[in-house]
Amino acid sequence: MEDFDPEAMRVLRYRAKGVLRQRMRALRNSIPRESLAERSAKIRAGLLARSEMAGARTVALFWPILKRGEVDLRPLVSELRARGVVVAFPSIHPETRVMTFRIPADPEAMEEQGLGFQEPRLTEPEAAEVDVVVVPALGVDGEGNRIGYGAGYYDRTIPRFCPPGVAIGVAYDFQVLSEVPVTEGDVPLPIVVTDERVIEI
């Protein structure tokens, strides 16, 4: 490997991630929605079984983009709130492009604000601390390396909350890859919950 130009290797890794991103999106889109719903239910059960979730006071979830086949965590919202858990969601400032987590009074009232997913309004309070950040993925490997949509929002945001919080990735088991190329700024996940297993790094 020492004979390879570092810049060329960096470019190759980014290209490889781009190809994997396209393939994983196509694969997920090919799965029947009924199957994804069943898999999502198993993932939700796996999340709730985690000790990190049991002791959490504030949990950051994400509202799924169902047309993209994302893991559906919506039933967790009412379940966690009934336990007294504060539930926050990603919010990206339109000018600074900085992502944080905000606590909506009514998650059902969140709106799409230009990035394709439901977000809390900017007037909703920010979460100062988050005990668990649940992270979506297009692909993930056994070392917790993740492929997202490529904007890097979670990679830049997770270090602000974890530690002391913990980031837990969620993915369908068919999204688990043998290896994900690692690029600058990537933040690996210590735990990944799928519909078939839990990967702990």
N, C-alpha and C positions, 0 to 999 in steps of 0.2 A: 504493500500500500504506500510505502514511502516514496515510490517512483511516480505516484500520481500527483498532479498539480492540485493543491488544496482548493483553489477557486473552481477548478473543473469539477471536483468532487462535490463541492457545495451546490453547484448548478445542477448536477445530476440528481442529487438528493431532492431538491425542490421539484425537478421535473418528474421524478418517480412518485413523489407525493401527489402531484397534480394528476398523474395517470391513475393512481390508486383512488383518488377522490372521485374521479369520474366513474370508475368501475364500481365503487361501493355505492354510489348514488343510484346507478343503474340497477345494481343487484337489489338494493332495498326497495326500489320502485317496482320491481318485478314480483315481489311477494304479495299475495292477496291480503287485503286490509283485515279480513277476519283473523288470519294467522298472526298478523302484527298485533292485533288487539289481545289475542290470547297470550302472546309472548310478553306484551307490556304488563299484563296482569301478574305474570310470574316475576317480572323484574320489580314491580312495586312490592310484592310480597317479600322478595329478597332484600330490598332496601329496608323495609320495616323490621326485618329480623336482625338488622345490624345493631350492635351495641351503641355505635356512634349516633344512630338515629334515636335510639331509646333515651339517651341522655341529652339530646339536643334541645336548646332553648330557641334557637333561630336556625332555620333551614332555608337555603336558597334552592329553589326548583327552577324549571323553565317551562313555559307554556309551549306545547308541541306544535310544530308546523305539520299538521296532519297530511296535507297534500304531498309532503316530502317523506311521509312514513316514519317520522320521528317517534321515539318511545313516548307513550302517552302516560304522563304522570298526574293528570288532572284529578283523578279520584283521591290522590294523596292530600290535596289541599284541604278539603273539609275534614279528612281524618286527622291530619296533624293539628289543624286549628282547634278541633274538638278536644285535643289533649292539652291545649294551652300553648302550643308551639307557634312562634311567630314565623310566618312564611313570606319570604322575599323572592323577587324575580329580577332578572337582568334588566338594566336600563342603560342605554347608551346615549350620552349627551350629543345632540345634533351638531354642535360646534366643535367641541374638543375631541369627540369620538372616544371618550373615556367611558368604560363600562363600570357600573357599580351595581349594587343590589338595592332595590326599593321595596317598601312594604305597602302594597295597595290595600285600601280599605275593602275593596271588592274586586278580587281577581277576575271575576267574570266581566268586569267593566274595562279591563285593559284593552288597549287598541294597538293596531299595527301602525308604526310610525316611520315607515319607509325602508325598513330592513327585513321585512317579511315575517316577523314574529310579533306576538302580542307583548307590549311593554307597559309598565306602570307609567302614569303621568309624571312629569318632572316635578310636580308639586307634592308628590307622595314622599314620605320621609325615607331617608337612606338608612340602611342597616349599618350600624357602627361596627358590629362584630357578627360573624356567621359561624356557627358550630359545624355545619355540614354544607358543602357546596356540591350539588348534584350536577354533573357535567355531561352534556350530550356528546356523542361521537359518531363519526361515519365509519371509523375503523379504529382498532386498538390491538396492541400485541401483548404478549405475556409479561413484558417489562413495564406495562402501563403507558407506553408511548401511544399517542393519540393522533388521529387525523380528524380535523374539524372541517369547516367550510373554507378555511384559509385566511381569515381576517385576523386571527390571533387574539381576539378579545379575551377569551378565557385564559390563555397563556399569560397575558399581561395582568389579569385581574386576580387570579388564584393566589399569587404570592402575597398580595395585600391582606389576605384573610387566613391563609393556611401556611404555616401554623399561626395561631393555635387551633384554628379550625382544620377540618379534614375534607379533602376533595374526593368524591366518589363518582367514578364514571359509570354511565349506563349505556349498554349496547345490546343489540340482539346477538345471540351466539354466533350467527353466521357472519358477523362483522369482526370476529376475532381473527387476526392475521398472524402469520408466523413471524413477521418482522415489519415494523413501520420505520421508514427512514427518519432519522433525527436531524432536525435543522435548528439553526440559531434561535434561541428564545423559547423552544419547546419546553413545556413543564409536564413531566410524567405524572401519572395518577397512581397513588399508592393502593387504591382499591378499585376494582371494576366489577359491577354486578351485571350478569347477563341472565337470560331466561333459563340457562342450564347450569350455571356455576358462578362462583365468586373467585376472582383472581386477586390475590393479595401479594404485593411486591414487598 
